[in-house]
Amino acid sequence: IRVARGYTGRDKILKFEGCYHGHGDSFLIAAGSGALTLGAPDSPGVTEGVAKDTLTVPYNDVPALKAAIAANPEQIAAVIIEPVVGNMGLVAPAPGFLAELRALCTAHGIVLIFDEVMTGFRLAPGGAQQLYGVTPDLTTLGKIIGGGLPVGAYGGRADIMNQVAPAGKVYQAGTLSGNPLATAAGMAQLRYLHEHPEVYQQLEATSARLADGTREIANELGLNYTVNRVGSMFSLFFTPEPVNNLEDAKKADLPAFGRYFHAMLKRGIYLAPSQFEALFISTAITDELVEKYLGACRESLMEAHGLTV
């Protein structure tokens, strides 16, 4: 965000409701992830001055996006987005949404930032931007690139990155920047993915079995819950309505999800403990574990809703 502001000379940023980009003050406005789970998407302690420079619009809503840009001409430095959202549960971009966002940012001189901390190297070797064929100006990365160790990175267009010190005047530094251990682990992880592209086909097949099986079980039980999936990320939403944005996600039956979570835990399946967190599938999940999950899913949905065979 600082780099985008330095590059454009503008102050405001725009984010999408339910997207989570860490707990910097600018992002704790209509935030997702733990902030949403704990009922504090607009955190106390964020000053009015910071809040006024953060605009929010619903995810997948092009008319609202256009209206926000029109209402703040030449004032928006950056639009930041999870191209595939994992922090209000898994929500996919509507067809054409990311391409329209890219075109609007280009037309108005706004830096487009893809937060690929979740999706980078998970959905494809080139992340969501490869999967959807839309290139942002800047990309943030984390999680997978650390090979299990804490690390973060960002990069993008050379003319923007050249604003960063010492090449430019935008300050960037940190105690653990370039940490050798995390960097070595990350390089090993990325080297493995490069040498084993079949990993992505394996993840796609496993994830499809899990998500499709979950949907079928819910339908057979008469629940008709929504299951969203993109690659190796998916969510079971405890609502029969489609989930395309934050307001849709908030319609989920949270008490029922809580009962389901604890029922799954009793059966040895540890899910993300929130309706608003996506599930990540790893290569460690075997066919045997898929069957174990699906069996536990059926029993747990029945227990959560007081159903009998």
C-alpha positions in Angstrom: 0.0 0.0 0.0 2.8 2.4 0.9 4.5 1.7 -2.5 1.3 2.3 -4.4 0.7 5.5 -2.5 4.3 6.6 -3.2 4.0 5.7 -6.9 0.7 7.4 -7.5 0.8 10.3 -5.0 -2.7 9.4 -3.9 -4.0 8.5 -0.4 -7.1 6.4 -0.6 -7.3 2.6 -1.1 -10.2 0.4 -2.0 -10.8 -3.1 -0.6 -13.6 -5.5 -0.8 -15.9 -6.4 2.1 -14.9 -9.7 3.7 -11.4 -9.8 2.2 -8.6 -10.0 4.8 -5.2 -8.6 4.2 -3.5 -8.8 7.6 -4.2 -6.6 10.6 -2.8 -3.3 9.5 -5.2 -0.5 10.5 -6.1 0.3 6.8 -7.4 -3.3 6.3 -9.4 -3.7 9.5 -12.5 -2.2 7.9 -15.2 -4.7 6.7 -12.5 -7.4 7.2 -12.8 -11.1 7.0 -11.0 -14.1 8.7 -10.6 -13.9 12.4 -11.9 -10.4 12.6 -15.2 -11.5 11.1 -15.3 -14.7 13.2 -14.9 -12.7 16.4 -17.5 -10.2 15.4 -15.1 -7.3 14.9 -14.7 -6.7 11.2 -14.3 -3.0 12.0 -11.8 -3.1 14.8 -11.7 -0.6 17.6 -8.5 1.4 17.6 -8.6 2.2 13.9 -8.6 6.0 13.8 -11.1 8.1 11.8 -8.3 9.5 9.7 -7.2 6.0 8.6 -10.8 4.8 8.1 -11.7 7.7 5.8 -8.9 6.7 3.4 -10.2 3.1 3.1 -13.1 2.6 0.7 -15.0 -0.7 0.7 -17.4 -2.3 -1.8 -19.0 -5.7 -2.0 -16.9 -8.4 -3.7 -18.1 -9.3 -7.2 -20.1 -6.0 -7.5 -18.9 -4.1 -10.6 -21.5 -1.3 -10.4 -20.5 -0.6 -6.8 -16.8 -0.6 -7.8 -17.5 1.8 -10.6 -19.5 4.1 -8.4 -16.7 4.2 -5.7 -14.1 5.1 -8.3 -16.3 7.8 -9.9 -17.0 9.3 -6.4 -13.3 9.6 -5.7 -11.7 10.8 -9.0 -7.9 10.6 -9.0 -7.8 9.9 -5.3 -7.5 6.1 -5.2 -3.9 4.8 -5.1 -4.7 1.1 -5.0 -7.3 -1.5 -5.2 -6.4 -4.6 -3.1 -8.2 -7.9 -3.5 -8.1 -11.6 -2.8 -8.6 -12.7 -6.4 -10.2 -15.8 -4.9 -11.5 -15.1 -1.4 -10.6 -17.4 1.4 -11.4 -15.2 4.4 -15.2 -15.3 4.3 -15.2 -18.9 3.4 -14.2 -19.7 -0.2 -15.8 -17.3 -2.6 -14.9 -17.3 -6.3 -14.8 -14.3 -8.6 -17.8 -14.1 -10.9 -17.1 -14.6 -14.6 -15.4 -11.5 -16.0 -15.1 -9.8 -12.6 -11.3 -9.8 -12.3 -10.9 -8.7 -16.0 -13.3 -5.8 -15.4 -11.5 -4.8 -12.3 -8.2 -4.9 -14.2 -9.6 -2.7 -17.0 -11.0 -0.1 -14.5 -7.7 0.2 -12.6 -5.8 0.7 -15.8 -8.3 3.3 -17.1 -8.1 5.3 -13.9 -4.4 5.0 -13.1 -5.0 2.8 -10.0 -2.5 0.2 -8.8 -4.1 -3.2 -8.8 -2.8 -5.4 -6.0 -3.6 -9.2 -5.8 -3.3 -10.6 -2.3 -2.2 -14.1 -3.2 -1.0 -15.1 0.3 -3.5 -18.0 0.2 -3.8 -18.6 -3.6 -0.2 -18.1 -4.7 1.4 -21.5 -5.7 -1.8 -23.2 -4.4 -4.2 -22.8 -7.2 -1.6 -22.9 -9.9 2.2 -22.3 -10.2 1.3 -18.7 -11.1 -1.5 -18.5 -8.6 -5.0 -17.1 -9.3 -3.6 -14.6 -11.8 -2.5 -17.5 -14.0 -5.7 -19.4 -13.4 -7.9 -16.5 -14.5 -5.5 -14.8 -16.9 -5.5 -11.4 -15.2 -2.2 -9.7 -14.3 -2.1 -7.3 -11.4 0.4 -4.5 -10.9 1.6 -5.8 -7.5 1.3 -9.2 -5.8 1.7 -10.2 -2.2 2.7 -13.7 -1.3 3.1 -15.8 1.9 2.3 -19.2 3.4 3.3 -21.7 0.7 6.4 -19.7 -0.4 7.8 -20.3 3.1 7.8 -24.1 2.9 6.1 -24.2 6.4 8.1 -21.3 7.8 6.8 -17.7 8.3 7.7 -15.5 5.3 6.1 -12.8 3.2 7.0 -11.3 -0.1 5.7 -8.8 -2.7 6.6 -7.8 -6.2 5.3 -6.5 -9.5 5.9 -4.0 -12.2 9.5 -2.7 -12.4 8.4 1.0 -12.5 6.5 0.6 -9.3 9.0 -1.6 -7.5 11.7 0.9 -8.4 10.0 3.3 -5.9 11.3 1.1 -3.1 14.5 2.1 -1.2 17.3 2.1 -1.9 16.4 2.4 -5.6 13.6 4.8 -4.7 12.4 6.8 -1.7 9.6 4.4 -0.3 11.0 2.9 2.8 10.9 -0.9 3.3 12.8 -2.9 5.9 12.3 -5.5 8.6 14.2 -7.4 11.3 13.5 -10.7 9.6 13.7 -9.5 6.0 15.5 -12.1 3.9 15.7 -14.5 6.8 18.1 -17.3 5.6 16.2 -20.2 7.2 12.7 -19.2 5.9 14.2 -18.3 2.5 16.0 -21.7 2.2 12.8 -23.5 3.1 10.8 -21.5 0.6 13.3 -22.1 -2.2 13.2 -25.8 -1.5 9.4 -25.8 -1.6 9.2 -23.8 -4.9 11.9 -26.1 -6.5 9.8 -29.1 -5.6 6.7 -27.7 -7.1 8.6 -26.7 -10.3 10.0 -30.3 -10.6 6.6 -32.0 -9.8 3.8 -30.2 -11.8 1.7 -33.3 -11.3 1.0 -32.1 -7.7 -1.6 -29.7 -9.1 -3.5 -32.5 -10.9 -3.4 -34.6 -7.7 -4.8 -31.7 -5.7 -7.5 -31.0 -8.2 -8.7 -34.6 -8.2 -8.6 -34.9 -4.4 -10.4 -31.6 -3.9 -13.1 -32.4 -6.4 -13.8 -35.7 -4.6 -14.1 -33.9 -1.2 -16.2 -31.0 -2.3 -18.5 -32.9 -4.6 -18.9 -35.6 -2.0 -19.8 -33.0 0.6 -22.3 -31.4 -1.7 -23.9 -34.8 -2.5 -24.2 -35.8 1.2 -25.8 -32.5 2.1 -28.3 -32.9 -0.7 -29.1 -36.4 0.2 -29.9 -35.3 3.7 -32.2 -32.6 2.4 -30.0 -29.7 3.5 -29.1 -28.4 0.0 -26.1 -26.4 1.5 -23.8 -24.4 -0.8 -20.4 -25.8 -1.5 -17.9 -23.5 -3.3 -14.6 -24.7 -4.6 -11.7 -23.4 -6.6 -8.8 -25.7 -7.1 -7.6 -27.1 -3.7 -9.7 -24.6 -1.6 -13.3 -25.1 -0.7 -16.1 -24.3 1.8 -19.3 -25.8 2.9 -21.7 -22.9 3.6 -24.6 -23.7 6.0 -27.0 -21.9 3.7 -28.9 -23.1 0.6 -28.4 -19.8 -1.1 -25.5 -19.0 -3.5 -22.5 -17.3 -1.8 -20.9 -14.6 -3.9 -20.0 -12.0 -1.3 -19.9 -11.2 2.4 -23.6 -10.6 2.9 -24.3 -13.9 1.3 -21.8 -15.6 3.6 -23.3 -14.0 6.7 -26.6 -15.8 6.0 -25.0 -19.1 7.0 -26.4 -20.9 10.1 -23.5 -20.3 12.4 -24.8 -22.4 15.4 -25.3 -25.4 13.0 -21.8 -24.9 11.7 -20.5 -24.9 15.3 -22.3 -28.2 16.1 -20.9 -29.7 12.8 -17.4 -28.6 13.7 -17.5 -30.3 17.1 -19.1 -33.4 15.6 -16.3 -33.7 13.0 -13.7 -33.1 15.7 -15.1 -36.0 17.7 -14.6 -38.2 14.6 -11.0 -37.1 14.2 -11.5 -34.4 11.5 -10.1 -31.0 12.5 -11.7 -28.4 10.3 -11.0 -24.7 10.3 -13.0 -23.6 13.4 -15.0 -20.9 11.5 -17.6 -20.8 8.8 -15.6 -17.9 7.4 -12.3 -19.8 6.8 -11.8 -21.8 3.7 -10.5 -25.4 3.8 -7.1 -26.1 2.2 -6.4 -29.5 0.7 -2.9 -30.9 0.8 -1.1 -33.7 -1.0 -1.0 -35.6 2.3 -4.7 -36.5 1.9 -5.0 -40.0 0.6 -8.0 -41.9 -0.9 -8.4 -43.5 2.5 -8.6 -40.1 4.2 -11.1 -38.8 1.7 -13.4 -41.7 2.6 -12.8 -41.1 6.3 -13.7 -37.4 5.8 -16.9 -38.2 3.8 -18.1 -40.7 6.3 -17.5 -38.3 9.2 -19.2 -35.5 7.2 -22.4 -37.5 6.7 -22.5 -38.5 10.4 -21.7 -35.0 11.6 -24.3 -33.3 9.4 -26.9 -35.7 10.8 -25.8 -35.1 14.4 -25.7 -31.3 13.9 -29.3 -31.3 12.6 -30.8 -34.1 14.8 -31.3 -36.3 11.8 -31.6 -40.1 11.9 -31.2 -42.7 9.2 
